[in-house]
Amino acid sequence: MTFIGRRLLSSAIVLLGATFIVYMLLAYALDPLEDLYASSAPNKEQLIQARIRALDLDTPPVIRYFKWVGGVLGYLIGKGTLGTSWVTGQEVTAMLSTAIPSSVKLIALATVLAIVLGVTVGIVSALRQYTGFDYSVTFLSFVLYSLPSFWVAVLLKLWGAIGFNDFLADPTLTWGTIALLSVIGGAIWQALIAGPRRQRLLTFGVSTLATATVLWAVTASGWLLDPSLGMAGIGVLGAGAAVGVTALTTGLQDKRALYSSLTVVAIGVALWYPLQYAFVDVTALMIVGLAVVAVAVGVLVGFLFGGPDRGQSMRNAAITAFVVGGLTYVDRVMQVWYKYSNSTKINGRPIATIGSQTPGLSGDYWVTTLDTFTHLVLPTIALILISFAGYTRYSRASLLEVMNQDYIRTARAKGLPERVVTVRHAFRNALIPLATIVPLDIAALFGGAIITERIFSWSGMGSLFIHSLNARDADPIMGYFLVVGTMLVLANIVVDFVYAALDPRIRVNA
């Protein structure tokens, strides 16, 4: 408690100093009377004096700052205020309450996917050091890292929305395109799996053939026009997730963990049909409740399988249950694709380029959810491409450094499997450098993505900041800065506890 109190006090002092500097810069850089000076109204002087009184401009900026701080501190007794926008007349708290959820909805998924994909690819790249896959990932990471976000967003609009929407008018692939994509898929899979040359050639052949078969089936069946996973798709993908999770965590030799995960998959497939009735009048709260139930069922199945390490079976089954539940949810959203795409508001062009929702579109929970997804897909990809590169480089460098430590060589000398050495010993310590940037990136969620929001016309925190700056409206800017600054200083405190959780040698000094 002493440590937390000390950190909170120091963070409050830092935040106080930062807000003072920003307030002074805004007070001297922004002139809210600028538009009136150029006015030709006959009562120009009266308008200027009225605005001066309304904004308290005849009071020195330092005094105005401490009045603003007093309003912020008033929240401690339930009577706080962040001021009012003189342009729109809205309370700053009301503006933030609208902008923050919008930015979090836009950036949260992109951040989570960028972290998961970036760390995964970076670790695989480190384990395949100096291979073709490693060189390709390194090259791709530097290319993506150097791309300007506004340029990526424009290309995504051109090819990801306009091009894909045009393709949906006749979603067929030529044999040449199928062959090219299949070869690329085979090359990626053989690089990921690696091994001796014979194994890599076999992997390349099998994955190329499988990719070609899937692409042909998608084209021949018109799946893109009315997509779905169905019981078979959920079963296959769920079984793959069960095997993958078990292979990474406990190894496939742990039959109880594997069977508990596969049992959860079977339960999910068996419940697919009854759940279609439960999804008729569903709400977001019910979806969250079903997700909790799915995880609880996974824990129960793992517990019932028992064994000497019951905890691993429970963990694997819970993760698999969550994945199967997610697949079932995605399948249900897919089922309204045809109805959504052919509605009069969409007119066969489902991938949106601007905004967060389609104006005038009506429908149930599933239609509105799909509409949100179609508006999120392009900005999410744009944000992932930029962040993915940084996480890949960090995780690769961190794991390579850890893999050369003495305790890793000792673990190998004891005869531990390479999976155990990598997952249980190296991976955890490789996360320590990432623990510095991940909480800060998550805190930055509340600051929005200014460029991305501007290009895709997304009304979030970034747009709030830009619009307020252009309008010379200081109070919303200060509200923006207060939210972002508070989240960042809190993230720095969280980082210290993450360090202690990842490395037992690190202790919080009280």
C-alpha positions as CSV (number, residue, x, y, z in Angstrom):
1,M,0.0,0.0,0.0
2,T,2.9,2.4,0.7
3,F,4.3,1.7,-2.7
4,I,0.9,2.3,-4.4
5,G,0.4,5.5,-2.4
6,R,3.8,6.8,-3.3
7,R,3.4,6.1,-7.0
8,L,-0.1,7.6,-7.1
9,L,1.2,10.8,-5.4
10,S,4.2,11.1,-7.8
11,S,1.9,10.4,-10.8
12,A,-0.5,13.1,-9.6
13,I,2.3,15.6,-9.4
14,V,3.5,14.7,-12.9
15,L,-0.1,15.0,-14.2
16,L,-0.6,18.3,-12.5
17,G,2.6,19.7,-14.1
18,A,1.8,18.3,-17.5
19,T,-1.8,19.7,-17.5
20,F,-0.4,23.1,-16.4
21,I,2.0,23.2,-19.3
22,V,-0.7,22.2,-21.8
23,Y,-3.2,24.7,-20.4
24,M,-0.7,27.5,-20.7
25,L,0.2,26.6,-24.3
26,L,-3.5,26.5,-25.2
27,A,-4.2,29.8,-23.5
28,Y,-1.4,31.6,-25.4
29,A,-1.6,29.7,-28.7
30,L,-5.4,29.6,-29.2
31,D,-7.4,32.8,-29.7
32,P,-11.2,32.2,-29.3
33,L,-11.8,35.8,-30.5
34,E,-10.1,35.3,-33.9
35,D,-13.4,34.8,-35.8
36,L,-14.9,37.9,-34.2
37,Y,-11.9,40.1,-35.1
38,A,-12.7,39.4,-38.8
39,S,-16.4,39.9,-38.3
40,S,-18.3,42.7,-40.1
41,A,-21.3,42.6,-37.7
42,P,-22.4,46.0,-36.5
43,N,-22.3,44.8,-32.9
44,K,-18.9,43.4,-33.2
45,E,-17.5,45.0,-30.0
46,Q,-20.5,43.8,-28.0
47,L,-20.0,40.2,-29.3
48,I,-16.3,40.4,-28.3
49,Q,-17.0,41.6,-24.8
50,A,-19.7,38.9,-24.4
51,R,-17.4,36.2,-25.4
52,I,-14.6,37.5,-23.1
53,R,-17.1,37.4,-20.2
54,A,-18.3,34.0,-21.1
55,L,-14.8,32.5,-21.4
56,D,-13.4,34.5,-18.5
57,L,-10.6,35.8,-20.8
58,D,-10.0,38.9,-18.7
59,T,-8.7,36.6,-15.9
60,P,-5.0,35.6,-16.1
61,P,-4.4,32.1,-17.6
62,V,-2.7,30.8,-14.4
63,I,-5.8,31.7,-12.4
64,R,-8.1,30.1,-15.0
65,Y,-6.0,27.0,-14.8
66,F,-6.5,26.6,-11.1
67,K,-10.2,27.2,-11.5
68,W,-10.1,24.3,-14.0
69,V,-8.2,22.1,-11.5
70,G,-10.8,23.0,-8.9
71,G,-13.5,21.8,-11.2
72,V,-11.6,18.5,-11.7
73,L,-11.0,18.0,-8.0
74,G,-14.7,18.6,-7.4
75,Y,-15.3,15.1,-8.7
76,L,-13.9,13.9,-5.3
77,I,-17.1,15.2,-3.7
78,G,-19.4,14.5,-6.6
79,K,-19.6,18.1,-7.9
80,G,-16.8,18.2,-10.5
81,T,-16.8,19.6,-14.0
82,L,-14.4,19.6,-16.9
83,G,-15.9,22.7,-18.4
84,T,-18.2,23.3,-21.3
85,S,-17.4,23.6,-25.0
86,W,-18.1,27.2,-26.0
87,V,-18.5,26.1,-29.6
88,T,-21.2,23.4,-29.2
89,G,-22.5,24.3,-25.7
90,Q,-22.0,20.6,-24.6
91,E,-20.4,19.5,-21.3
92,V,-17.0,18.1,-21.8
93,T,-17.9,15.1,-19.8
94,A,-20.8,14.4,-22.2
95,M,-18.4,14.8,-25.2
96,L,-15.9,12.4,-23.7
97,S,-18.6,9.8,-22.7
98,T,-19.5,9.6,-26.4
99,A,-16.0,9.7,-27.9
100,I,-14.2,7.3,-25.5
101,P,-16.4,4.2,-26.2
102,S,-16.2,5.0,-30.0
103,S,-12.4,5.0,-29.9
104,V,-12.1,2.0,-27.7
105,K,-14.4,0.1,-30.0
106,L,-12.3,1.1,-33.0
107,I,-8.9,0.4,-31.5
108,A,-9.4,-2.3,-28.9
109,L,-9.7,-5.2,-31.4
110,A,-6.8,-3.9,-33.5
111,T,-4.6,-3.6,-30.5
112,V,-5.4,-7.1,-29.2
113,L,-4.9,-8.7,-32.6
114,A,-1.7,-6.8,-33.2
115,I,-0.3,-8.0,-29.9
116,V,-1.3,-11.6,-30.4
117,L,-0.2,-11.8,-34.0
118,G,2.9,-9.7,-33.5
119,V,4.1,-11.7,-30.5
120,T,3.3,-15.1,-32.1
121,V,5.0,-14.3,-35.4
122,G,8.0,-12.7,-33.6
123,I,8.5,-15.8,-31.5
124,V,8.2,-18.1,-34.5
125,S,10.7,-15.9,-36.3
126,A,13.2,-16.1,-33.4
127,L,12.8,-19.9,-33.3
128,R,13.4,-20.0,-37.1
129,Q,16.4,-17.6,-36.9
130,Y,18.3,-17.0,-40.2
131,T,15.7,-19.0,-42.2
132,G,13.7,-17.8,-45.2
133,F,10.8,-17.2,-42.9
134,D,12.9,-15.1,-40.5
135,Y,14.3,-13.0,-43.3
136,S,10.8,-12.6,-44.8
137,V,9.2,-11.5,-41.5
138,T,12.1,-9.1,-40.9
139,F,11.7,-7.5,-44.3
140,L,7.9,-7.3,-44.0
141,S,8.2,-5.8,-40.5
142,F,10.4,-3.0,-41.6
143,V,8.3,-2.3,-44.6
144,L,5.1,-2.1,-42.6
145,Y,6.8,-0.1,-39.8
146,S,7.9,2.6,-42.4
147,L,4.5,2.9,-44.1
148,P,2.6,6.1,-43.4
149,S,-0.8,5.3,-41.9
150,F,-2.8,7.7,-44.1
151,W,-1.3,6.0,-47.2
152,V,-2.2,2.5,-45.9
153,A,-5.7,3.7,-45.2
154,V,-6.2,5.1,-48.7
155,L,-4.9,1.8,-50.2
156,L,-7.3,-0.2,-48.0
157,K,-10.2,2.0,-49.2
158,L,-9.2,1.4,-52.8
159,W,-8.5,-2.3,-52.7
160,G,-10.1,-3.6,-49.5
161,A,-13.4,-1.9,-49.9
162,I,-14.0,-0.7,-53.5
163,G,-12.1,-3.6,-55.1
164,F,-13.6,-6.3,-52.8
165,N,-17.1,-4.9,-53.2
166,D,-16.7,-5.0,-57.0
167,F,-15.4,-8.6,-56.7
168,L,-18.5,-9.6,-54.8
169,A,-20.6,-8.8,-57.9
170,D,-19.0,-11.9,-59.5
171,P,-17.0,-13.7,-56.8
172,T,-15.1,-16.2,-59.0
173,L,-11.4,-16.9,-59.1
174,T,-9.5,-18.0,-62.2
175,W,-7.4,-21.2,-62.1
176,G,-4.3,-19.0,-62.4
177,T,-5.3,-17.0,-59.3
178,I,-6.1,-20.1,-57.4
179,A,-2.7,-21.7,-58.3
180,L,-0.8,-18.6,-57.3
181,L,-2.5,-18.2,-54.0
182,S,-2.1,-21.9,-53.3
183,V,1.6,-21.8,-53.9
184,I,1.9,-18.7,-51.6
185,G,0.0,-20.6,-48.9
186,G,2.1,-23.7,-49.3
187,A,5.3,-21.6,-49.0
188,I,4.1,-19.9,-45.8
189,W,3.1,-23.2,-44.2
190,Q,6.4,-25.0,-45.0
191,A,8.3,-22.0,-43.6
192,L,6.3,-22.1,-40.4
193,I,6.6,-25.8,-39.8
194,A,10.2,-26.1,-41.0
195,G,12.1,-29.3,-40.4
196,P,14.2,-31.4,-42.8
197,R,13.9,-30.8,-46.5
198,R,11.8,-33.8,-47.1
199,Q,9.3,-32.7,-44.4
200,R,9.2,-29.2,-45.8
201,L,8.5,-30.5,-49.3
202,L,5.7,-32.7,-48.0
203,T,4.2,-29.8,-46.0
204,F,4.4,-27.6,-49.1
205,G,2.6,-30.1,-51.2
206,V,-0.1,-30.9,-48.7
207,S,-0.8,-27.3,-47.8
208,T,-0.8,-26.2,-51.5
209,L,-3.3,-28.9,-52.4
210,A,-5.4,-28.0,-49.3
211,T,-5.4,-24.3,-50.1
212,A,-6.4,-24.9,-53.7
213,T,-9.2,-27.2,-52.7
214,V,-10.6,-24.6,-50.2
215,L,-10.4,-21.8,-52.8
216,W,-12.1,-23.9,-55.4
217,A,-14.8,-24.9,-53.0
218,V,-15.4,-21.3,-52.0
219,T,-15.6,-20.1,-55.6
220,A,-17.7,-23.0,-56.8
221,S,-20.3,-22.8,-54.0
222,G,-20.6,-19.0,-53.9
223,W,-19.7,-19.1,-50.3
224,L,-18.7,-15.4,-50.2
225,L,-22.2,-14.4,-51.1
226,D,-23.8,-16.4,-48.2
227,P,-21.0,-17.5,-45.9
228,S,-21.4,-19.8,-42.8
229,L,-19.3,-22.2,-40.8
230,G,-22.1,-24.6,-39.7
231,M,-21.6,-27.6,-37.4
232,A,-18.9,-29.1,-39.6
233,G,-16.8,-25.9,-39.8
234,I,-17.1,-25.3,-36.1
235,G,-16.1,-28.9,-35.4
236,V,-13.1,-28.9,-37.6
237,L,-11.8,-25.5,-36.5
238,G,-12.6,-26.3,-32.8
239,A,-10.7,-29.6,-33.0
240,G,-7.7,-27.8,-34.6
241,A,-7.8,-25.3,-31.7
242,A,-8.0,-28.1,-29.2
243,V,-5.0,-29.8,-30.6
244,G,-3.1,-26.6,-31.0
245,V,-3.7,-25.4,-27.4
246,T,-2.8,-28.8,-26.0
247,A,0.4,-29.0,-28.1
248,L,1.5,-25.6,-26.9
249,T,0.7,-25.9,-23.2
250,T,1.0,-29.5,-22.1
251,G,2.0,-31.5,-25.2
252,L,-0.1,-34.0,-27.0
253,Q,1.2,-36.8,-24.8
254,D,-1.1,-35.4,-22.1
255,K,-4.2,-37.4,-23.2
256,R,-6.5,-36.1,-20.4
257,A,-5.9,-32.5,-21.4
258,L,-6.4,-33.4,-25.1
259,Y,-9.5,-35.4,-24.5
260,S,-11.1,-32.7,-22.3
261,S,-10.5,-30.1,-25.0
262,L,-12.0,-32.4,-27.7
263,T,-15.0,-33.1,-25.4
264,V,-15.7,-29.4,-25.2
265,V,-15.6,-29.2,-29.0
266,A,-18.1,-32.1,-29.2
267,I,-20.4,-30.3,-26.7
268,G,-20.2,-27.1,-28.6
269,V,-21.1,-28.8,-31.9
270,A,-24.0,-30.7,-30.2
271,L,-25.4,-27.4,-28.8
272,W,-25.1,-25.5,-32.2
273,Y,-28.7,-26.3,-33.2
274,P,-30.4,-25.5,-29.8
275,L,-28.4,-22.2,-29.6
276,Q,-30.0,-21.0,-32.9
277,Y,-33.3,-20.7,-30.9
278,A,-31.5,-18.9,-28.0
279,F,-30.0,-16.4,-30.5
280,V,-33.4,-15.2,-31.8
281,D,-33.9,-12.3,-29.3
282,V,-30.4,-12.1,-28.0
283,T,-28.8,-9.0,-26.4
284,A,-25.2,-8.1,-25.8
285,L,-25.5,-8.9,-22.1
286,M,-26.8,-12.4,-23.0
287,I,-23.8,-12.9,-25.3
288,V,-21.5,-12.1,-22.4
289,G,-23.4,-14.4,-20.1
290,L,-23.2,-17.3,-22.7
291,A,-19.4,-16.7,-23.0
292,V,-19.0,-17.0,-19.2
293,V,-21.1,-20.2,-19.2
294,A,-19.0,-21.6,-22.0
295,V,-15.8,-21.1,-20.1
296,A,-17.4,-22.5,-16.9
297,V,-18.4,-25.7,-18.9
298,G,-14.8,-26.0,-20.1
299,V,-13.5,-25.8,-16.5
300,L,-16.0,-28.3,-15.4
301,V,-15.2,-30.8,-18.2
302,G,-11.5,-30.5,-17.4
303,F,-12.2,-31.0,-13.7
304,L,-14.2,-34.1,-14.4
305,F,-11.4,-35.6,-16.5
306,G,-9.2,-35.3,-13.4
307,G,-5.7,-36.8,-13.6
308,P,-2.5,-35.9,-11.8
309,D,-2.5,-32.3,-13.2
310,R,-6.2,-31.4,-13.3
311,G,-5.5,-27.7,-13.5
312,Q,-3.9,-28.1,-17.0
313,S,-7.0,-30.0,-18.3
314,M,-9.3,-27.3,-16.9
315,R,-7.3,-24.5,-18.5
316,N,-7.0,-26.2,-21.9
317,A,-10.7,-27.0,-21.9
318,A,-11.7,-23.5,-20.8
319,I,-9.6,-21.9,-23.6
320,T,-11.0,-24.3,-26.2
321,A,-14.6,-23.7,-25.0
322,F,-14.0,-19.9,-25.4
323,V,-12.7,-20.5,-29.0
324,V,-15.7,-22.8,-29.9
325,G,-18.1,-20.2,-28.4
326,G,-16.4,-17.5,-30.5
327,L,-16.7,-19.6,-33.6
328,T,-20.4,-20.2,-32.9
329,Y,-20.9,-16.5,-32.5
330,V,-19.1,-15.7,-35.8
331,D,-21.2,-18.3,-37.5
332,R,-24.4,-16.7,-36.3
333,V,-23.2,-13.3,-37.5
334,M,-22.4,-14.8,-40.9
335,Q,-25.9,-16.1,-41.3
336,V,-27.3,-12.6,-41.8
337,W,-24.7,-11.7,-44.4
338,Y,-26.9,-12.3,-47.4
339,K,-29.8,-10.4,-45.9
340,Y,-27.5,-7.5,-44.9
341,S,-25.6,-7.3,-48.2
342,N,-28.7,-7.3,-50.3
343,S,-30.6,-4.7,-48.2
344,T,-31.5,-1.4,-49.9
345,K,-29.1,0.5,-47.7
346,I,-26.2,-1.7,-48.5
347,N,-27.0,-2.6,-52.2
348,G,-24.4,-5.3,-52.5
349,R,-21.5,-3.3,-51.2
350,P,-21.1,-4.4,-47.6
351,I,-17.5,-3.2,-46.8
352,A,-17.8,0.4,-45.7
353,T,-15.2,3.1,-46.1
354,I,-16.4,5.8,-43.7
355,G,-18.4,6.1,-40.5
356,S,-19.2,3.7,-37.7
357,Q,-22.7,2.6,-38.9
358,T,-24.9,2.7,-42.0
359,P,-27.4,5.6,-41.8
360,G,-31.0,4.4,-41.7
361,L,-30.2,0.7,-41.4
362,S,-32.7,-1.2,-39.2
363,G,-32.5,-4.8,-38.0
364,D,-32.0,-7.0,-35.0
365,Y,-28.9,-7.5,-32.9
366,W,-27.1,-9.6,-35.5
367,V,-27.7,-7.2,-38.4
368,T,-26.4,-4.2,-36.4
369,T,-23.4,-6.3,-35.2
370,L,-22.5,-7.2,-38.7
371,D,-22.9,-3.6,-39.7
372,T,-20.4,-2.6,-37.0
373,F,-18.0,-5.3,-38.1
374,T,-18.1,-4.1,-41.8
375,H,-17.3,-0.6,-40.7
376,L,-14.5,-1.8,-38.4
377,V,-12.7,-4.0,-40.8
378,L,-10.7,-1.4,-42.8
379,P,-9.6,0.8,-39.9
380,T,-8.8,-2.3,-37.8
381,I,-6.5,-3.7,-40.6
382,A,-4.8,-0.3,-41.0
383,L,-4.0,-0.1,-37.3
384,I,-2.9,-3.8,-37.1
385,L,-0.5,-3.4,-40.0
386,I,1.4,-0.6,-38.3
387,S,1.4,-2.0,-34.8
388,F,2.1,-5.6,-35.8
389,A,5.6,-4.7,-37.1
390,G,6.7,-3.2,-33.8
391,Y,5.4,-6.1,-31.7
392,T,7.1,-8.6,-34.0
393,R,10.5,-6.9,-33.7
394,Y,10.3,-6.6,-29.9
395,S,9.2,-10.2,-29.3
396,R,11.8,-11.6,-31.7
397,A,14.7,-9.7,-30.2
398,S,13.5,-10.4,-26.6
399,L,13.2,-14.2,-27.2
400,L,16.6,-14.4,-29.0
401,E,18.2,-12.7,-26.0
402,V,16.5,-15.1,-23.5
403,M,17.3,-18.2,-25.5
404,N,21.0,-17.5,-25.0
405,Q,20.8,-17.4,-21.2
406,D,22.5,-20.0,-19.0
407,Y,19.3,-21.3,-17.5
408,I,17.9,-22.1,-20.9
409,R,21.0,-24.2,-21.6
410,T,20.6,-25.9,-18.2
411,A,17.0,-26.7,-19.0
412,R,18.0,-28.3,-22.2
413,A,20.9,-30.2,-20.5
414,K,18.3,-31.7,-18.1
415,G,16.6,-33.3,-21.1
416,L,13.4,-31.1,-21.1
417,P,11.5,-31.1,-24.4
418,E,12.1,-28.1,-26.6
419,R,8.4,-27.1,-26.2
420,V,8.8,-26.9,-22.4
421,V,12.0,-25.0,-22.7
422,T,10.4,-22.5,-25.0
423,V,6.9,-22.1,-23.6
424,R,7.5,-22.4,-19.9
425,H,11.0,-21.0,-19.4
426,A,11.9,-18.7,-22.3
427,F,8.5,-17.2,-23.3
428,R,7.6,-15.8,-19.9
429,N,10.9,-14.0,-19.5
430,A,10.7,-12.8,-23.1
431,L,7.5,-11.0,-22.2
432,I,9.2,-8.7,-19.7
433,P,10.4,-6.1,-22.3
434,L,6.9,-6.2,-23.9
435,A,5.4,-5.5,-20.5
436,T,6.7,-2.0,-20.9
437,I,5.0,-1.1,-24.1
438,V,1.8,-3.2,-24.0
439,P,0.1,-1.4,-21.0
440,L,1.1,1.9,-22.5
441,D,-0.4,1.0,-25.9
442,I,-3.6,-0.2,-24.1
443,A,-3.8,3.1,-22.2
444,A,-3.3,4.9,-25.5
445,L,-6.6,3.3,-26.6
446,F,-8.4,6.1,-24.8
447,G,-6.5,8.7,-26.8
448,G,-7.9,7.4,-30.1
449,A,-6.1,7.2,-33.5
450,I,-6.2,10.7,-34.8
451,I,-5.1,10.0,-38.4
452,T,-7.2,6.8,-38.8
453,E,-10.3,8.3,-37.3
454,R,-9.9,11.3,-39.6
455,I,-9.6,9.2,-42.8
456,F,-12.4,6.8,-42.0
457,S,-14.7,9.6,-40.5
458,W,-14.8,7.9,-37.1
459,S,-16.1,10.1,-34.3
460,G,-13.8,9.1,-31.5
461,M,-11.2,10.8,-29.2
462,G,-8.9,11.6,-32.1
463,S,-11.7,13.4,-34.0
464,L,-12.7,15.2,-30.8
465,F,-9.1,16.5,-30.4
466,I,-8.8,17.7,-34.0
467,H,-12.2,19.4,-34.1
468,S,-11.6,21.1,-30.8
469,L,-8.2,22.3,-31.9
470,N,-9.5,23.7,-35.2
471,A,-12.3,25.4,-33.3
472,R,-9.9,26.9,-30.7
473,D,-12.0,25.2,-28.0
474,A,-9.7,24.7,-25.0
475,D,-11.9,22.8,-22.5
476,P,-12.5,19.7,-24.7
477,I,-8.7,19.6,-25.5
478,M,-7.9,19.7,-21.7
479,G,-10.5,16.9,-21.1
480,Y,-8.8,14.8,-23.9
481,F,-5.4,15.4,-22.4
482,L,-6.6,14.6,-18.8
483,V,-8.1,11.3,-19.9
484,V,-5.0,10.2,-21.9
485,G,-2.5,11.5,-19.3
486,T,-4.4,9.7,-16.5
487,M,-4.4,6.4,-18.3
488,L,-0.7,6.7,-19.2
489,V,0.4,7.3,-15.6
490,L,-1.8,4.5,-14.4
491,A,-0.4,2.2,-17.0
492,N,3.1,3.0,-15.7
493,I,2.0,1.8,-12.3
494,V,0.6,-1.4,-13.8
495,V,3.9,-2.1,-15.6
496,D,5.7,-2.4,-12.2
497,F,3.2,-5.0,-11.1
498,V,3.4,-6.9,-14.4
499,Y,7.2,-7.0,-14.0
500,A,6.8,-8.6,-10.5
501,A,4.3,-11.1,-11.9
502,L,6.5,-12.2,-14.8
503,D,9.9,-12.3,-12.9
504,P,9.9,-13.6,-9.3
505,R,13.2,-11.9,-8.7
506,I,11.5,-8.5,-9.0
507,R,9.7,-7.4,-5.9
508,V,7.7,-4.2,-5.3
509,N,9.7,-2.2,-2.7
510,A,7.3,-1.0,-0.1
